[in-house]
Amino acid sequence: MNRLLAVAIGLVVLLSACTAVSTNAAGPVASSVGTGRGLQIPSMPPGGAATARAAIRALCVPLSAPAGTPAAGTLPSDLAQIADQVEAARGHTFTTPPKAEGITDQEMDRRLLESFRAYYPKDLYDRRTFAWRTIGAIPPDADLHEAYRTFLTGEVVGFYDPETGELVYLGSGDLGFTERLTLAHELTHALDDQTFDLKRLDALVGSCQDERAAAALGLVEGSAQYFSAASATENPDVSLSDLIDAIAAAAAGGDPPAGVPPFLYAISIWPYTAGMSYVGSLAGTGGTDAVDRAFERFPASTEQVIHPDRYPSDRPSAVDVPDLTGALGAGWGDLDAMTIGEEWLRAMLALRLDGGVADAAAAGWDGGVYRAFSDGTDVVVVMRTAWDTTDDAAAFASAANAWATAGGAHPTITQDGARVTAVFATANDARDAAAAALQP
């Protein structure tokens, strides 16, 4: 991965129905979750929460992020110059300079791993691994926790942590253009944090509001991408449009690092690419005031980031998956649950379908959630989505069926009006029991 794109993968904020006609007939075992990398399907407590939302709350693992008063410092002269350019581009002023520190590669690796362990609880991502394998979004031998670690602690040249107010970067001597762009990105985060409190994003992540967190991250990273590029155009040889195009092309042309599934790579890069376009659209139509309004009231969905004209009025519809553990049998319990948005579904479809088809099929999204159940041997995942119109629902159901067929899977996919339900499972009898239990 080139160092320009490394700007986009730092831990800068620290994350991360009813009856209907089935669109596919029963077939062989629907999905394979595999046993790669030594993972075993967890045995969960029997029984489930009453609703998907309750399951999300019950299964959520709180963050162990550091807390305290953000550190303040004095910026070295070269960073102070970049900070001045960021202030001019962003339209705000630092209350106090952030604490900035140049560190070695070894210290960067240590801090990244420490942050990763705090923000990516292994228990949650091990359980989610089996849900995503069952759906078919990641390969049968993928390990989400390990893949995130590989991706997020890779070639990072700097990051800013809102919890501590610290900005760290590789102190390698003279600052070239890429290093200055990296520091402008992180200084934009620091400025947005002082102005709007980016710890609000950690609150979304810590309460497992995945879709809302992804949307907010699109704004936060989009701001850092866009305004770092804008500040870099102090160089008369670089235009803002050319630099934005170069950054977008670098991201679009990148390949996942070894061990990182394409789906995970796509949804992880998305906040930087789509987010930059989103902020650019806001700034282009309403200036920095429009960007500020989005920070004051985060976008509620990735749909609003992809389609800026839908912010803030187009709010997602509530979607639920009931408790199916009684219908599945003794020993079944909740394994995982998460809200899923337009980008999550688009990236999933784009794994096996043409990008334009995936974009069109996901564009009518109006709400979504999945809920996974397990007995320690098999997994069932019920994915329910709401759509703006029945035609939008039919388009997604058709695309999802084509996507499943291309992957050799056999979920049960049904449409009821503007809602679509897909049941994925590792065993046919479990899939059929879940699908039957969902009938009115």
C-alpha positions in Angstrom: 0.0 0.0 0.0 1.4 3.4 -0.9 2.1 6.0 1.8 -0.5 8.4 0.5 -3.2 5.9 1.1 -1.7 5.1 4.5 -3.1 8.5 5.5 -6.5 6.8 5.3 -5.9 3.9 7.5 -4.5 5.4 10.7 -6.4 4.9 13.9 -7.2 8.6 13.7 -10.5 8.5 15.5 -10.3 4.9 16.7 -12.8 3.3 15.7 -14.1 1.4 13.7 -41.5 -10.2 7.6 -44.4 -11.7 6.3 -45.3 -14.3 3.7 -44.0 -13.9 0.2 -42.7 -15.9 -2.8 -39.2 -17.2 -2.2 -36.7 -16.0 -4.9 -34.8 -19.2 -4.7 -35.5 -22.9 -4.0 -34.0 -25.0 -1.3 -30.6 -26.5 -2.2 -27.5 -27.9 -0.6 -26.1 -26.6 2.7 -26.5 -22.8 2.5 -23.1 -21.6 3.8 -19.9 -22.8 5.2 -18.4 -21.0 8.1 -15.2 -23.1 8.2 -12.9 -23.6 11.1 -9.9 -21.6 9.8 -7.3 -20.0 12.1 -8.3 -22.1 15.0 -11.6 -20.4 15.7 -14.6 -22.4 17.0 -18.2 -21.3 16.9 -18.9 -20.0 20.5 -21.5 -21.7 22.6 -23.8 -18.9 23.6 -26.3 -18.9 26.6 -29.6 -20.5 25.4 -32.4 -18.2 24.6 -32.5 -14.9 23.0 -33.4 -11.2 23.6 -37.0 -10.2 22.6 -35.9 -7.9 19.8 -32.8 -7.3 17.6 -32.2 -4.0 19.3 -32.2 -5.7 22.7 -29.8 -8.4 21.3 -27.4 -5.7 20.1 -27.4 -4.1 23.5 -26.9 -7.5 25.3 -24.1 -8.6 23.0 -22.2 -5.3 22.9 -18.8 -5.3 24.4 -18.0 -1.9 26.0 -14.8 -0.1 24.8 -11.8 0.0 27.1 -10.5 3.3 25.6 -8.4 5.6 27.8 -10.1 8.5 29.4 -8.8 11.8 30.8 -8.2 15.4 30.0 -6.9 15.8 26.4 -3.2 16.8 26.3 -2.0 20.1 25.1 1.4 21.1 23.8 3.4 23.4 21.7 3.7 22.5 18.0 7.1 22.6 16.4 7.5 25.3 13.8 6.9 23.1 10.8 3.7 21.6 12.3 2.6 25.1 13.4 2.7 26.2 9.8 0.6 23.2 8.7 -1.8 23.9 11.6 -2.2 27.5 10.3 -3.1 26.2 6.8 -5.6 23.8 8.3 -7.2 26.5 10.3 -7.6 28.7 7.2 -9.0 25.8 5.2 -11.4 24.6 7.9 -12.6 28.0 9.1 -11.9 27.3 12.8 -9.1 28.1 15.2 -7.4 25.8 17.7 -8.3 26.5 21.3 -4.9 25.1 22.2 -2.4 23.2 20.1 -2.6 19.5 20.5 0.2 17.5 21.9 2.3 16.3 18.9 5.1 13.8 19.1 7.4 12.3 16.5 8.0 8.7 17.3 9.9 5.7 15.9 8.4 2.9 13.8 8.6 0.6 16.8 6.8 3.0 19.1 4.2 3.5 16.4 3.6 -0.2 16.2 3.3 -0.4 20.0 0.8 2.4 20.3 -1.3 1.1 17.4 -1.5 -2.3 18.9 -2.5 -0.9 22.2 -5.2 1.2 20.6 -6.4 -1.7 18.6 -6.8 -3.9 21.6 -8.9 -1.2 23.3 -11.2 -0.6 20.4 -11.6 -4.0 18.9 -12.8 -6.5 21.5 -11.8 -10.0 20.4 -15.0 -11.7 21.8 -17.2 -9.5 19.7 -15.2 -9.9 16.5 -14.8 -13.6 16.9 -18.6 -14.0 17.1 -19.1 -11.6 14.2 -16.6 -13.7 12.2 -19.1 -16.6 12.1 -22.0 -14.4 11.2 -20.2 -12.8 8.3 -18.9 -16.2 7.1 -22.4 -17.6 7.2 -23.8 -14.7 5.1 -20.9 -15.2 2.7 -19.5 -11.6 3.1 -16.0 -13.0 4.1 -14.3 -16.3 3.2 -14.9 -19.5 5.3 -11.4 -19.2 6.8 -11.4 -15.5 7.5 -10.8 -14.2 11.0 -12.3 -10.7 11.4 -10.3 -9.7 14.5 -7.0 -10.7 12.9 -7.9 -9.1 9.6 -8.8 -5.8 11.3 -5.5 -6.0 13.3 -3.6 -6.5 10.0 -5.4 -3.6 8.3 -5.4 -1.1 11.1 -1.9 -1.5 12.3 -0.2 -1.6 8.9 1.6 1.2 7.2 0.4 4.0 9.4 2.4 7.2 9.4 0.3 9.1 12.0 -2.9 9.2 14.1 -4.8 11.4 16.4 -6.7 10.1 19.5 -9.6 12.2 20.7 -9.6 10.5 24.1 -6.1 11.7 24.9 -5.8 14.6 22.5 -2.5 13.3 21.3 -1.2 13.4 17.7 1.7 11.1 16.9 3.6 10.7 13.7 6.7 9.0 12.4 9.5 11.5 13.2 11.7 10.7 10.2 13.3 14.1 9.7 12.3 16.5 6.9 8.6 16.6 6.0 7.9 15.7 2.4 4.5 16.3 0.7 3.0 13.0 1.9 4.1 13.6 5.5 2.7 17.1 5.4 -0.6 15.8 4.0 -0.7 13.2 6.7 -0.1 15.8 9.5 -2.8 18.1 7.9 -5.2 15.1 8.1 -4.5 14.5 11.7 -4.5 18.2 12.6 -7.9 18.5 11.0 -9.1 15.8 13.3 -7.7 17.6 16.3 -9.4 20.9 15.2 -12.7 19.2 14.6 -12.4 17.5 17.9 -11.8 20.7 19.8 -14.7 22.3 17.9 -17.3 19.5 17.9 -16.1 16.8 20.4 -15.3 13.7 18.4 -15.7 11.5 21.5 -19.3 11.4 20.4 -18.3 9.0 17.8 -16.7 6.7 20.4 -20.0 6.7 22.2 -21.7 5.3 19.1 -19.0 2.7 18.6 -19.1 1.8 22.3 -22.8 1.2 22.2 -22.6 -0.9 19.0 -24.7 1.5 16.9 -22.8 0.3 13.8 -24.7 2.0 11.0 -24.8 5.4 12.8 -21.1 5.1 13.7 -20.2 4.3 10.1 -22.1 7.4 8.9 -20.4 9.6 11.5 -17.0 8.2 10.6 -17.7 9.0 7.0 -18.2 12.7 8.0 -15.2 12.7 10.4 -12.8 11.1 8.0 -14.2 12.9 5.0 -13.5 16.2 6.7 -9.9 15.2 7.4 -9.4 14.1 3.8 -11.1 17.1 2.2 -9.6 19.9 4.4 -6.1 18.4 4.5 -6.2 18.4 0.7 -7.6 22.0 0.8 -4.8 23.1 3.1 -2.2 21.4 0.9 -3.2 23.6 -2.0 -1.3 26.4 -0.4 1.3 24.9 -2.8 0.6 26.7 -6.1 1.6 23.6 -8.1 -1.3 21.6 -6.6 -5.0 22.2 -7.3 -7.7 21.0 -4.8 -9.6 19.1 -7.5 -6.4 17.4 -8.8 -5.4 16.4 -5.3 -8.8 15.0 -4.4 -8.9 13.1 -7.7 -5.4 11.7 -6.9 -6.4 10.6 -3.4 -9.7 9.0 -4.7 -7.8 7.2 -7.5 -5.2 5.9 -5.0 -8.0 4.4 -2.9 -10.0 3.0 -5.7 -6.9 1.4 -7.2 -5.7 -0.2 -4.0 -5.8 -3.9 -3.2 -6.4 -5.3 0.2 -3.4 -6.3 2.2 -2.7 -10.0 2.5 -5.1 -11.5 5.0 -7.7 -8.7 4.7 -11.0 -9.9 3.0 -12.1 -7.6 0.1 -15.4 -6.9 1.9 -13.7 -5.7 5.1 -11.3 -3.6 3.0 -14.2 -2.0 1.1 -16.2 -0.9 4.1 -13.0 0.2 5.9 -11.8 2.4 3.1 -15.3 3.8 2.4 -15.3 6.5 5.1 -12.3 8.1 3.5 -13.4 8.0 -0.1 -17.2 8.4 0.1 -16.7 10.7 3.1 -14.4 13.0 1.2 -17.0 13.2 -1.6 -19.7 13.9 1.0 -17.8 16.7 2.7 -16.8 18.1 -0.7 -20.5 18.2 -1.7 -21.4 20.0 1.5 -18.6 22.5 1.2 -19.4 23.1 -2.5 -23.0 23.9 -1.9 -23.0 25.5 1.6 -19.4 26.2 2.5 -17.8 25.2 5.8 -21.1 26.2 7.6 -22.8 23.2 5.9 -20.0 20.9 7.1 -20.3 22.4 10.6 -24.0 21.6 10.7 -23.3 18.0 9.9 -20.8 17.9 12.8 -23.4 19.4 15.1 -25.9 16.7 14.0 -24.1 13.6 12.7 -25.6 11.9 9.6 -27.8 9.0 10.7 -26.9 6.5 8.0 -24.4 5.7 5.3 -27.3 6.5 2.9 -27.1 10.2 3.9 -23.4 10.2 3.3 -23.7 8.6 -0.1 -26.7 10.8 -1.0 -26.1 14.2 0.6 -29.5 15.5 -0.5 -31.1 13.0 1.9 -29.5 14.6 5.0 -31.0 15.2 7.5 -34.6 14.5 6.6 -34.4 10.9 5.3 -34.2 8.9 8.6 -34.0 5.1 8.5 -37.0 3.0 9.2 -36.9 0.6 12.2 -36.4 -3.0 11.3 -36.6 -6.0 13.6 -35.7 -9.7 13.7 -37.6 -11.5 16.5 -36.2 -14.1 18.8 -36.1 -17.4 16.9 -34.3 -19.5 19.5 -37.4 -21.4 20.5 -38.1 -22.4 17.0 -34.5 -23.4 16.3 -34.4 -25.8 19.3 -32.7 -26.4 22.6 -29.3 -24.9 23.0 -29.7 -22.0 20.5 -28.8 -18.5 21.6 -28.0 -15.1 20.2 -24.6 -14.9 18.6 -24.4 -11.5 17.0 -26.6 -8.6 15.8 -25.9 -5.3 14.0 -27.6 -2.6 12.1 -26.6 -2.6 8.4 -26.9 0.2 5.9 -26.7 1.0 2.3 -22.9 0.9 2.1 -22.7 -2.5 4.0 -25.2 -4.0 1.5 -23.6 -2.3 -1.5 -20.2 -3.6 -0.6 -21.5 -7.1 0.0 -23.3 -7.2 -3.4 -20.2 -5.7 -5.2 -18.2 -8.8 -4.1 -19.9 -10.8 -6.9 -22.0 -8.4 -9.0 -21.1 -5.5 -11.3 -20.4 -2.4 -9.3 -23.2 -0.5 -11.1 -25.7 -3.2 -10.3 -24.7 -3.3 -6.7 -25.0 0.5 -6.4 -28.4 0.5 -8.0 -29.7 -2.4 -5.9 -28.6 -0.8 -2.6 -29.7 2.8 -3.5 -33.3 2.4 -2.2 -32.3 1.3 1.3 -34.5 2.5 4.1 -33.3 0.5 7.1 -31.7 -2.9 7.9 -30.5 -5.2 10.6 -29.2 -8.8 10.9 -29.4 -11.2 13.8 -27.3 -14.3 14.1 -28.1 -17.4 16.3 -26.0 -20.4 17.1 -26.1 -23.6 19.1 -22.3 -23.9 19.1 -22.4 -26.2 16.0 -24.4 -24.3 13.4 -25.3 -20.7 12.7 -28.4 -19.0 11.4 -28.4 -15.4 10.3 -31.6 -13.5 9.5 -31.1 -10.3 7.6 -34.1 -7.9 7.2 -34.1 -4.7 5.2 -36.6 -2.0 4.5 -36.8 -0.2 1.2 -38.2 3.1 -0.1 -40.6 1.4 -2.5 -41.7 -2.1 -3.4 -39.8 -1.8 -6.7 -36.6 -1.0 -4.7 -37.3 -4.0 -2.5 -37.7 -6.2 -5.6 -34.5 -4.9 -7.1 -32.5 -5.7 -4.0 -34.2 -9.2 -3.6 -33.3 -10.0 -7.2 -29.7 -8.8 -6.8 -29.3 -10.6 -3.5 -30.5 -13.8 -5.1 -28.0 -13.4 -8.0 -25.3 -12.7 -5.5 -26.1 -15.8 -3.5 -26.2 -18.0 -6.6 -22.9 -16.6 -7.8 -21.4 -17.7 -4.5 -23.0 -21.1 -4.5 -25.1 -20.4 -1.4 -28.8 -21.1 -0.9 -30.4 -18.7 1.5 -34.1 -18.2 1.6 -34.9 -14.7 0.3 -38.4 -13.4 0.5 -40.1 -10.1 -0.2 -43.2 -8.6 1.5 -44.0 -5.2 0.1 -41.1 -2.9 0.8 -39.3 -5.4 3.1 -36.9 -8.2 2.2 -35.9 -11.0 4.5 -32.9 -13.3 3.8 -32.2 -16.4 5.9 -28.6 -17.7 5.8 -27.5 -20.9 7.6 -24.9 -23.5 7.8 -27.5 -26.3 7.7 -30.6 -26.7 5.6 -32.8 -27.8 8.5 -31.8 -24.8 10.6 -32.4 -22.5 7.7 -35.9 -24.0 7.0 -36.9 -23.8 10.7 -35.9 -20.2 10.9 -37.7 -19.3 7.6 -40.9 -21.2 8.8 -40.8 -19.4 12.1 -40.8 -16.0 10.3 -44.1 -16.7 8.6 -47.1 -15.0 10.1 
